[in-house]
Structure formats: C-alpha cells, structure tokens
Amino acid sequence: MRQVRVRLFLACLLATIASCLGLVMPLVLKWLVDGPLTSGDLSGIWLGGLVLVLLGATEAGIFGVRRWLTARPLADVEASMRESLYGRLQRLPSAFHDRWSSGQLLSRGTADLGQVHAFLAQPLTFLVVNAVTFVAGCVILLEQQWVLGLVLLVPVVPLTVLCSWFQARHVLASRRAQDLEGDLTTLVEESIRGIRVIKGFGRHRSQARAFEKMVFEVRGVELHRARLLASLSGMFVLLPEIAMGTTLALGVVQVADGTLAAGTLVAFLATVLVLRPVVESTGPLLAMCNQAATAVDRYCEIMDEPLPTQDHLPDVGLSAPPRPAALAFENVHFQYPNASMDAPGVLRGVDLRIEPGETMALVGSTGSGKTTLVGLVPRLYEPTAGRITLDGQDIADLPRSQLRTMVAVAFEDPALFSASVMENVLMGGEAATETDGAWALRVAQADGFVHLLPSGPHTQVGEQGLTLSGGERQRLALARAVVGRPRVLILDDPLSALDIHTEAAVERALRQVLATTTALIVAHRPSTALLADRVALLSDGVVAAVGTHRELLKTNPDYALLMSGIEPLTLGGGTGKGAKTS
C-alpha cells in the first residue's frame, strides 16, 4: 500500500469530513426547531432548508471525489500484487509446486486478491470513518444531554464483547471457506483437463458426486459464516434500538416536564439516526475485514516461501559459447522432500561422466530414478548429496538463469501452451528467430503436419495442445528443446508417442543435432538407445553398468532382459513402461 498511501489518506480524510457533515445536520435541525419554526420566521426556515441541501450535496460530492481518488490506485495495487505472485510462482522450485495444488494457487491469485481489493476500496476507509464519526457523534450527544447520552451508550460494552466473540470464530470460518474454495477450484480444473479420461471411462457420475460433496461442504461453511454474521448484526440492531427507544421515552418525559427543549430532543434523535447505520454496518465491515485478512495470509504463504539460493542473482559473465560441455554426476544422492525419513533414496550415489559432444542413453526399469536424475541437471530439484558439474564447475554455483541457457530439456509429458505453434517452439531459445524455429521443426519432423494446419506455424494450438495428437505434441516439444542449440540437451523418452516410421525419420534428423551437443537421453526402446554413443544402466538408484548398446546386450543379462521386454511393446505403439513386468 506504500505506493498509494497519500491518496488513501486523502480518501479517508475526505470520507471522514463527509461523514461528519452528516452530524452537522442535526444541529441545523435544532436551530430550525428552536428558532425559525417556533417563532414563525419563514425566511429562517428557507435558510435552514438551503443549508441542509448544501450539506447533503457537499457530502455526496466529497464521497464521489473519494471514489475517484482510490479507484485507479487500488486497481494498480491489486495488479501489482497479482504480478508479484505470478513472478514468485515462476521462480519457486519444482519441489514447491509438487506440494501445492493448482487450484489453491489459482484461488490465491484471483478470488483472494479480489477480496483484498474490495476491502481496500471501501471497508478499510469506512472502518476509519465510522470510528471517527462514532466518537464525534458520542461527544455531540453527551454535550447536548449527557444523561440521555449515557443511556444510549449502554450497549457499547456488550457489543464490544460480542465483537471479540465474533472475531475469534469468523476468522476460522473464513479461512476454512477460502481453503475449501481452493480445493473446489482444483477439482474443477482437474475435471476439465481430464475430461477425456472421465468420458472414456464413464466416470462423470462419480465426478459429479465428488463435486456435489465438496460443494455442500463449502455451503455448510458459508452458512456457518452467515449464522455468525446474522447473530452479530442482529445484536448490533437490537441493542441500539432498545437503547434508542428508552432514550426517546426519557426525552419525551423531559420535554413534557419542560426540562428539555424540543429542538434539543429532535437534534439528539437526528444524531442518533446518523449514527445508526454506522453501528449497524460494523458487523459486515468486520466480516469483510476477516475475509481480507485471511486472503492476505493465504497470499503471504506463497510470497514468504524462500526462493532458491542465488535465484535472485543477475546473469554474470558472457553468454556461453555454442560448444558441448562435459557433464558429470559425482556421488549424487536424492530423496524427494515429502518422502518419509526411513524411505530409501531415489538416487543413492550416482557416478557418471558424459564427455563433451557425447550422447549418453539412460536406461532402467520403471522407478529406477531416470527422470529424477535428468531433472537434476537444469536444477528443477537439488541433489540431497553429491554434486553435478558442467566443465568441472558445480552447477549449484551457477545462477539458474545462466544454467538454463546452457541446458535444454524435452520432458516425457510434452506440455504446450495456449499460443501459436511457433511461439511454443521459440520458448526454447530466448534469442531464437522464426528461421531457427523452422529449422527446429524440420529436425523434429514436425514441419509437415504444421504446414497443413489452418495458419501454418502461426496456428493456435489451444490449451495443453489438445487439438494435436500425442505424437505431434511430442515433436513440438522436441523442436522446442533443440531450437536454442544448447550445450547440453536432456531428452526424457522423446519418441515414445511416435510410430516406427516417424521415429526413424526423427532419429535421422536428430543425429545431426546430437553431433553438436552433449546429450543425455532417457531411453525405453532399443532404437533410442542406438542413438547414443554409450548407455548407462540405472538400477535401484545407482549406475549398474556403462557401455555401448551392443556391449551391454552381450555382457549384462539385466540390460538384455530389459531390452527384450521393451521391444515387443514398442511394436504395438506403447511407451515401453510395462517392460519391468514382461
């Protein structure tokens, strides 16, 4: 809020002035009743009416100026908070995203920030305004008739206790409701993204039941919040009404006895009517305050997450030369952060060296740690122990931004974005041009189907690229990985979704790229393993054997069995991931 503090202060000041003008009106009424109305002074009556109109118009005008002062700055604050949150999410490590559901993150960046904006726009100002107006009104009431003023202020004590009771319970209910809304967002998002699976297995009824169950849970919490607010608001209406009725009765008696002027009673009651909405609005304002406080807490849970070390550092040195780098794993251990303490590590001392320009295939059964190992190279995760070096330099000493200009990855799951084909491909190289993109599409054997699309490489592929087949998405992901001509290329089973003819064409083109870079390829097929100069067999988190494909077939029974188990599955178009059980 620091960037808009001046405007916000002015807005609060103007709103307070406008509200206090409402307290002047009862004093004008007192003068009218005791003066011009009693004496029959017509000109005085017109003057009093004109003053009341001017006071009302001024109050309305000031409130309009207040909204003008705050509208744009508060929208800027919300936009800045949303931008900061998005930037933070981009920089937080993969381990963070493994723990958090997308729906919880979405709800924090949309609904929660919307509640913060709504609170800053009005409730924050009116909490200040109402407090000042109430104090000023009480002073006026006590000054006019202190006995009646004290009677009217009797409910303040029980209402203060009630506010404390309300706050303690409503904060918990608000947090529960907003967390459940995040879970509900996750369920909806998963259902939309997995709609083909749901339809394919006929699970729409079970999904509907799960959604209904969660909706009713949210409904229950919302009703609990409504009951709390109803209890508070009801008492904030009932107790002041009782006090006001008692005050009116006592005031009428005093007027009848001649101890109180009629104009004073009218002004007193008019002041009470001005304060009445101030008091009655306290409950909803406190509720909005609780919701905004909960929203800020949820926002800060993300913003307070520590960034990876050195991730904030700027790029240093000159850009990396376009030459292959030596990649080495030295006694690398790894265990996922959410794993139990007694669980064995995924990697348990991996030692492996890949020479500059060499292509190494990584082979192993399902769960052997292949994908985990290659994910350590671009520092999606950090090794639990040991180190990984590029040309002898520990990658932990490199800023991630610099490391990721040297290393490119094609993941097993080819995630695409709601952008054009060319934009998706050029994400792989910051300085890459459309000429580079066209070259990368040819390498990935994707140029043929891309040019058949309605707008060629500028065709929008849609969310997650679901308008394309699995093989087409995989080829675009491969093009994205090679477009920047990286020094180290990581390919996680890059050809699993291709038919054997397309696979052969891609392999022929890919050999030209592999000749100019250091590559680590996760392989499930013998044909992919044959792309490599050497093959490393990963078993139970360690490198069990290293050699050429043919050498390992002859000398290592486990490797031979693994390859023989994979090969029949690939002929049927599978990914080879069932090889462990064959």
C-alpha positions, 0 to 999 in steps of 0.5 A: 500500500506504500505506493498509494498511501497519500491518496488513501489518506486523502480518501479517508480524510475526505470520507471522514469530513463527509461523514461528519457533515452528516452530524452537522445536520442535526444541529441545523435541525435544532436551530430550525426547531428552536428558532425559525419554526417556533417563532414563525420566521419563514425566511429562517426556515428557507435558510435552514432548508438551503443549508441542509441541501448544501450539506447533503450535496457537499457530502455526496460530492466529497464521497464521489471525489473519494471514489475517484481518488482510490479507484485507479490506485487500488486497481494498480495495487491489486495488479501489482500484487497479482504480478508479484505472485505470478513472478514468485510462482515462476521462480519457486522450485519444482519441489514447491509446486509438487506440494501445492495444488493448482487450484489453491494457487489459482484461488490465491491469485484471483478470488483472494486478491479480489477480496483484498481489493474490495476491502481496500476500496471501501471497508478499510476507509469506512472502518476509519470513518465510522470510528471517527464519526462514532466518537464525534457523534458520542461527544455531540450527544453527551454535550447536548444531554449527557444523561440521555447520552449515557443511556444510549451508550449502554450497549457499547460494552456488550457489543464490544464483547460480542465483537471479540466473540465474533472475531475469534470464530469468523476468522476460522470460518473464513479461512476454512471457506477460502481453503475449501474454495481452493480445493473446489477450484482444483477439482474443477480444473482437474475435471476439465483437463481430464475430461477425456479420461472421465468420458472414456471411462464413464466416470462423470457420475462419480465426478459429479458426486465428488463435486456435489460433496465438496460443494455442500461442504463449502455451503455448510461453511458459508452458512456457518459464516452467515449464522455468525454474521446474522447473530452479530448484526442482529445484536448490533440492531437490537441493542441500539434500538432498545437503547434508542427507544428508552432514550426517546421515552426519557426525552419525551418525559423531559420535554413534557416536564419542560426540562428539555427543549424540543429542538434539543430532543429532535437534534439528539434523535437526528444524531442518533439516526446518523449514527445508526447505520454506522453501528449497524454496518460494523458487523459486515465491515468486520466480516469483510475485514476477516475475509481480507485478512485471511486472503492476505495470509493465504497470499503471504504463504506463497510470497514468504516461501524462500526462493532458491539460493542465488535465484535472485542473482543477475546473469554474470559473465558472457553468454556461453559459447555454442560448444558441448560441455562435459557433464558429470554426476559425482556421488549424487544422492536424492530423496524427494522432500515429502518422502518419509525419513526411513524411505530409501533414496531415489538416487543413492550415489550416482557416478557418471561422466558424459564427455563433451559432444557425447550422447549418453542413453539412460536406461532402467526399469520403471522407478529406477530414478531416470527422470529424477536424475535428468531433472537434476541437471537444469536444477528443477530439484537439488541433489540431497548429496553429491554434486553435478558439474558442467566443465568441472564447475558445480552447477549449484554455483551457477545462477539458474538463469545462466544454467538454463541457457546452457541446458535444454530439456524435452520432458516425457509429458510434452506440455504446450501452451495456449499460443501459436505453434511457433511461439511454443517452439521459440520458448526454447531459445530466448534469442531464437528467430522464426528461421531457427524455429523452422529449422527446429521443426524440420529436425523434429519432423514436425514441419509437415503436419504444421504446414497443413494446419489452418495458419501454418506455424502461426496456428493456435494450438489451444490449451495443453495442445489438445487439438494435436495428437500425442505424437505431434505434441511430442515433436513440438516439444522436441523442436522446442528443446533443440531450437536454442542449440544448447550445450547440453540437451536432456531428452526424457523418452522423446519418441515414445508417442511416435510410430516406427516410421516417424521415429526413424525419420526423427532419429535421422534428423536428430543425429545431426543435432546430437553431433553438436551437443552433449546429450543425455537421453532417457531411453525405453526402446532399443532404437533410442538407445542406438542413438547414443554413443554409450548407455548407462544402466540405472538400477535401484538408484545407482549406475549398474553398468556403462557401455555401448548398446551392443556391449551391454546386450552381450555382457549384462543379462539385466540390460538384455532382459530389459531390452527384450521386454521393451521391444515387443511393446514398442511394436504395438505403439506403447511407451515401453513402461510395462517392460519391468513386468514382461 
